[in-house]
Amino acid sequence: MWFKKRKGIQRPATGMKIEMPDGMWLKCPGCGELVYRREVQDNLKVCPKCNYHFKLTAPERCHLIFDNGEYTEVDTELYPTDPLKFVDSKKYRDRLKEHQAKTNMADAVLNARGKIGGWSVMVSVMDFRFMGGSMGSVVGEKVTRAFERAGKENIPMITIASTGGARMQEGMLSLMQMAKTSQAAARFGLTGNLFVSVLADPSTAGVMASFAMLGDIIVAEPKALVGFAGPRVIKETIGEELPEGFQSAEFVQEHGFIDIVVERKHLKQVLGDLLTFFAPDKSTAPDETAQEAASTAQEAHVTTKADD
Amino acid sequence: MPREILDFERPIIELEEAIAELKQAGDPQYRDRIQAYHKKLKRLYTETFSNLSAWQRTRLARHKDRPYTLDYISQITSKFVELHGDRYFRDDPAVVAGLAVFRGRKVVIVGQQKGRDVNERIFRNFGMSNPEGYRKALRAMKLAEKFKKPVVCFVDTPAAYPGIGAEERGQAEAIARNLYEMSILKTPILVVVTGEGGSGGALGIGVGDRILMQENAIYSVIPPEGCAAILFRDGKRGPEAAEALKITSVELKRLGIIDEIVKEPVGGAHRDPALAASILADSIQSSLDEICGLGLDELLDRRFKKFRAMGCFVERKHKKKKSSPKTVR
């Protein structure tokens, strides 16, 4: 399996700085309880106590949703540059190198082609570990290319967001990726193919105000933070406490902007069902082996090097 | 008399006042002094305004006396009929939309609107729209599409409003929907950034065939103060962030984000609003002449290519990453 080959990732790749001195216990950001790390990992990285969905890396998400965890990564030739020569506490250039080394990714999104429930799909998965899953030129270009490829191949498109928004270090070029990806979604929409947007924790700001909110169907993981402005900004602006559960996936669903809140263990099944429902009537149903493969993969769980 | 005088404007305004006083006195013995002051004034203007920093431009863009959308509308168009409401929830005063005649051409206008005095500022929510503002804008644009009129968008907002109600009513969806629809709207769209281009809040009415930007306007992915608070851990380092983010018209022209810089009167649009409006009107007219002259297919194709090309990245020769997942086909 692919994950056995991965070296150098010592933590469970949740994208959060969780200190685990002995590697046995995790502090769950959802309930604050200490949970047995192995138990979390065996549970698709979902807290067994409070059902908090820990962040997954992009490869982990691909492994979770594709049949047999198999997929082909595409658009791997795209790399970020530093068009503004941006420096804060570090040079953007150095920051990029650090995150590339840490995540083994070129930027914050992974484009993959594969099958879900036997149906061919294009998937763009964001990875929060890479600079908070922020969208700069490369993310915008890759998501755009994924839409274009899916349109050309007449197959559905799925995006999985896990992002803090546009990437400041590329300035206005990042903001324009919102226009670019929304335009790609619009053009893809004209091809008559299905676009499913999955929102994982957190899904906010520039990505939310562009392609991630434009799915024909919008699915979210339980308790994921979903919104435009960050809770801290809102609190500072209005100067009062935010209501309980504000901007959670369930809250946003209640207000009419999310179709389905789906637990991680059901995500693959739900995506497969959606693909089947929206498949053109004359198209052949996926063959049985593929469907079997789908149900087997359903039982597979996400794991990491530390599990070996 | 301006209501707000920025520190770098002060020496100029004081000198101007001194000249006015001397002139009013009408005594011929002051003639030499007036002449000397005029010389000094000219020098001061050049020194101050020929090389403004990004932060100084930010402050001009936010100047309390800067002309706002409705000022431009009243100066450069006639027969303006304002349309209200998004037909879903309510009318958002932070966005104005309406029908107007601009130099003989019927146009649909959409723009963010700030307020002048305290009460109006609150009424306009400081130019920060709620979702219904974006939806009102889209309704007006759809109307323009149906009746084949060009759209002119005036961008001037600090940000989309970050509030509880805004989130509950889908701020993200409202902006995303506008980006989606504007990218394929079947009528010419001209965008003019006149003041603050505040992030997604600005872009929500900022997709178009041609993007104009006034000389001292700014357009940024995040307010400089916000960027400083996050990246420099100090909100007071806004001036540095403003520089780093490349938010001025000159920088954005260079980056290919905007198409044209629209000159302002020396010292900024607020020093001579009438002149600012007439310069802007000329640019709007030539831009509209250009985009309205295109066939629909060409128009949409050009708009597509314009935004498709935005971004800066490298393509490296493909080399198989050691740990990339196994390809199974």
HADDOCK unambig.tbl for C-alpha pairs under 7 A between the chains (distance, minus, plus):
assign (segid A and resid 2 and name CA) (segid B and resid 325 and name CA) 5.31 0.50 0.50
assign (segid A and resid 2 and name CA) (segid B and resid 326 and name CA) 6.58 0.50 0.50
assign (segid A and resid 5 and name CA) (segid B and resid 323 and name CA) 6.33 0.50 0.50
assign (segid A and resid 6 and name CA) (segid B and resid 323 and name CA) 5.91 0.50 0.50
assign (segid A and resid 70 and name CA) (segid B and resid 328 and name CA) 6.17 0.50 0.50
assign (segid A and resid 71 and name CA) (segid B and resid 327 and name CA) 6.26 0.50 0.50
assign (segid A and resid 71 and name CA) (segid B and resid 328 and name CA) 6.35 0.50 0.50
assign (segid A and resid 72 and name CA) (segid B and resid 327 and name CA) 5.06 0.50 0.50
assign (segid A and resid 72 and name CA) (segid B and resid 328 and name CA) 6.72 0.50 0.50
assign (segid A and resid 76 and name CA) (segid B and resid 318 and name CA) 6.97 0.50 0.50
assign (segid A and resid 77 and name CA) (segid B and resid 315 and name CA) 5.14 0.50 0.50
assign (segid A and resid 77 and name CA) (segid B and resid 316 and name CA) 4.98 0.50 0.50
assign (segid A and resid 77 and name CA) (segid B and resid 317 and name CA) 6.25 0.50 0.50
assign (segid A and resid 77 and name CA) (segid B and resid 318 and name CA) 5.34 0.50 0.50
assign (segid A and resid 78 and name CA) (segid B and resid 313 and name CA) 6.79 0.50 0.50
assign (segid A and resid 78 and name CA) (segid B and resid 314 and name CA) 5.83 0.50 0.50
assign (segid A and resid 78 and name CA) (segid B and resid 315 and name CA) 4.70 0.50 0.50
assign (segid A and resid 78 and name CA) (segid B and resid 316 and name CA) 6.44 0.50 0.50
assign (segid A and resid 79 and name CA) (segid B and resid 313 and name CA) 5.80 0.50 0.50
assign (segid A and resid 79 and name CA) (segid B and resid 314 and name CA) 5.20 0.50 0.50
assign (segid A and resid 79 and name CA) (segid B and resid 315 and name CA) 6.17 0.50 0.50
assign (segid A and resid 80 and name CA) (segid B and resid 313 and name CA) 4.81 0.50 0.50
assign (segid A and resid 80 and name CA) (segid B and resid 314 and name CA) 6.29 0.50 0.50
assign (segid A and resid 81 and name CA) (segid B and resid 312 and name CA) 6.75 0.50 0.50
assign (segid A and resid 81 and name CA) (segid B and resid 313 and name CA) 5.30 0.50 0.50
assign (segid A and resid 81 and name CA) (segid B and resid 314 and name CA) 6.66 0.50 0.50
assign (segid A and resid 83 and name CA) (segid B and resid 312 and name CA) 6.59 0.50 0.50
assign (segid A and resid 86 and name CA) (segid B and resid 244 and name CA) 6.01 0.50 0.50
assign (segid A and resid 88 and name CA) (segid B and resid 231 and name CA) 6.06 0.50 0.50
assign (segid A and resid 88 and name CA) (segid B and resid 232 and name CA) 6.15 0.50 0.50
assign (segid A and resid 89 and name CA) (segid B and resid 232 and name CA) 6.52 0.50 0.50
assign (segid A and resid 137 and name CA) (segid B and resid 311 and name CA) 4.61 0.50 0.50
assign (segid A and resid 137 and name CA) (segid B and resid 312 and name CA) 5.62 0.50 0.50
assign (segid A and resid 137 and name CA) (segid B and resid 313 and name CA) 6.30 0.50 0.50
assign (segid A and resid 138 and name CA) (segid B and resid 313 and name CA) 6.13 0.50 0.50
assign (segid A and resid 168 and name CA) (segid B and resid 221 and name CA) 6.52 0.50 0.50
assign (segid A and resid 171 and name CA) (segid B and resid 220 and name CA) 6.66 0.50 0.50
assign (segid A and resid 171 and name CA) (segid B and resid 221 and name CA) 5.47 0.50 0.50
assign (segid A and resid 171 and name CA) (segid B and resid 245 and name CA) 5.16 0.50 0.50
assign (segid A and resid 171 and name CA) (segid B and resid 246 and name CA) 6.72 0.50 0.50
assign (segid A and resid 172 and name CA) (segid B and resid 220 and name CA) 5.77 0.50 0.50
assign (segid A and resid 172 and name CA) (segid B and resid 221 and name CA) 5.22 0.50 0.50
assign (segid A and resid 173 and name CA) (segid B and resid 310 and name CA) 6.71 0.50 0.50
assign (segid A and resid 173 and name CA) (segid B and resid 311 and name CA) 5.40 0.50 0.50
assign (segid A and resid 175 and name CA) (segid B and resid 199 and name CA) 6.78 0.50 0.50
assign (segid A and resid 175 and name CA) (segid B and resid 200 and name CA) 7.00 0.50 0.50
assign (segid A and resid 175 and name CA) (segid B and resid 221 and name CA) 5.41 0.50 0.50
assign (segid A and resid 176 and name CA) (segid B and resid 310 and name CA) 6.58 0.50 0.50
assign (segid A and resid 179 and name CA) (segid B and resid 179 and name CA) 5.71 0.50 0.50
assign (segid A and resid 179 and name CA) (segid B and resid 207 and name CA) 6.96 0.50 0.50
assign (segid A and resid 179 and name CA) (segid B and resid 307 and name CA) 6.75 0.50 0.50
assign (segid A and resid 180 and name CA) (segid B and resid 307 and name CA) 5.37 0.50 0.50
assign (segid A and resid 180 and name CA) (segid B and resid 308 and name CA) 5.60 0.50 0.50
assign (segid A and resid 182 and name CA) (segid B and resid 176 and name CA) 6.86 0.50 0.50
assign (segid A and resid 182 and name CA) (segid B and resid 179 and name CA) 5.89 0.50 0.50
assign (segid A and resid 182 and name CA) (segid B and resid 180 and name CA) 5.05 0.50 0.50
assign (segid A and resid 183 and name CA) (segid B and resid 179 and name CA) 6.95 0.50 0.50
assign (segid A and resid 183 and name CA) (segid B and resid 180 and name CA) 5.51 0.50 0.50
assign (segid A and resid 183 and name CA) (segid B and resid 183 and name CA) 5.42 0.50 0.50
assign (segid A and resid 186 and name CA) (segid B and resid 180 and name CA) 5.46 0.50 0.50
assign (segid A and resid 206 and name CA) (segid B and resid 200 and name CA) 6.58 0.50 0.50
assign (segid A and resid 208 and name CA) (segid B and resid 172 and name CA) 5.62 0.50 0.50
assign (segid A and resid 209 and name CA) (segid B and resid 172 and name CA) 4.03 0.50 0.50
assign (segid A and resid 209 and name CA) (segid B and resid 173 and name CA) 5.91 0.50 0.50
assign (segid A and resid 209 and name CA) (segid B and resid 175 and name CA) 5.48 0.50 0.50
assign (segid A and resid 209 and name CA) (segid B and resid 176 and name CA) 4.50 0.50 0.50
assign (segid A and resid 210 and name CA) (segid B and resid 176 and name CA) 4.25 0.50 0.50
assign (segid A and resid 211 and name CA) (segid B and resid 176 and name CA) 6.81 0.50 0.50
assign (segid A and resid 213 and name CA) (segid B and resid 172 and name CA) 6.98 0.50 0.50
assign (segid A and resid 213 and name CA) (segid B and resid 173 and name CA) 5.53 0.50 0.50
assign (segid A and resid 213 and name CA) (segid B and resid 176 and name CA) 6.43 0.50 0.50
assign (segid A and resid 214 and name CA) (segid B and resid 176 and name CA) 6.78 0.50 0.50
assign (segid A and resid 227 and name CA) (segid B and resid 167 and name CA) 6.40 0.50 0.50
assign (segid A and resid 227 and name CA) (segid B and resid 172 and name CA) 6.70 0.50 0.50
assign (segid A and resid 228 and name CA) (segid B and resid 167 and name CA) 6.69 0.50 0.50
assign (segid A and resid 228 and name CA) (segid B and resid 171 and name CA) 6.22 0.50 0.50
assign (segid A and resid 228 and name CA) (segid B and resid 172 and name CA) 5.01 0.50 0.50
assign (segid A and resid 229 and name CA) (segid B and resid 162 and name CA) 5.50 0.50 0.50
assign (segid A and resid 233 and name CA) (segid B and resid 162 and name CA) 6.92 0.50 0.50
assign (segid A and resid 234 and name CA) (segid B and resid 162 and name CA) 5.14 0.50 0.50
assign (segid A and resid 234 and name CA) (segid B and resid 163 and name CA) 5.46 0.50 0.50
assign (segid A and resid 237 and name CA) (segid B and resid 162 and name CA) 6.96 0.50 0.50
assign (segid A and resid 238 and name CA) (segid B and resid 163 and name CA) 6.70 0.50 0.50
assign (segid A and resid 255 and name CA) (segid B and resid 168 and name CA) 5.99 0.50 0.50
assign (segid A and resid 257 and name CA) (segid B and resid 170 and name CA) 6.85 0.50 0.50
